[in-house]
Amino acid sequence: MLVRYSTVITCAQYWTLETSTGGWFKQLLKMIRIKSVLCGLISLKCATRMIAVGQLVFGIISLIIHAKEGLNIGAINGSVISIIASISLLTALIKNKPKLMLYWLVLIIIALLIGVISIIVVAGKADYDQDGLTQKVIIDSVIAVVHLIFVIYCWIVVYSYYKENNEAETNYEILS
């Protein structure tokens, strides 16, 4: 019993030390880093460009589809935010200004949080039949989770490229 108590205190002290010396979020961001995409076939810069262009194209297509379907304010706002985020990322890439990538990184985090909340709300408001959730809700939820995983991976790619460029910019300033 004394050993378990001692271990808990040690873990609590470790947690306090970790959070006071930089926080768990900073530690997590230091660990999140990739060097290339698809086993080295695509550089981070190329992958970031593909993400920006793909998001812009799909954002425009989504906006057109949602505008034709009817006035769904949530979907239209999501499409507009996607377009704005992709334009900020493209601008950062074209002008070689890594700080502009922060807009995209922040907007995507907000979109991820909204996506997780919407999955929970949709699953919570689902129509129940005799067998539990309807198949449509299950399929929609699985598609949404797969999409969220893909968006998280895209965020990690762009964040890694941002860190790479930010470090290169910092090293250049030090050498100048």
Secondary structure, 3 states (H helix, E strand, C coil): CHHHHHHHHHHHHHHHHHHHCCHHHHHHHHHCCCCEECCCCEEHHHHHHHHHHHHHHHHHHHHHHHHHHCCCHHHHHHHHHHHHHHHHHHHHHHHCCHHHHHHHHHHHHHHHHHHHHHHHHHHHCCCEECCEECHHHHHHHHHHHHHHHHHHHHHHHHHHHHHHHHHHHHHHHHHC
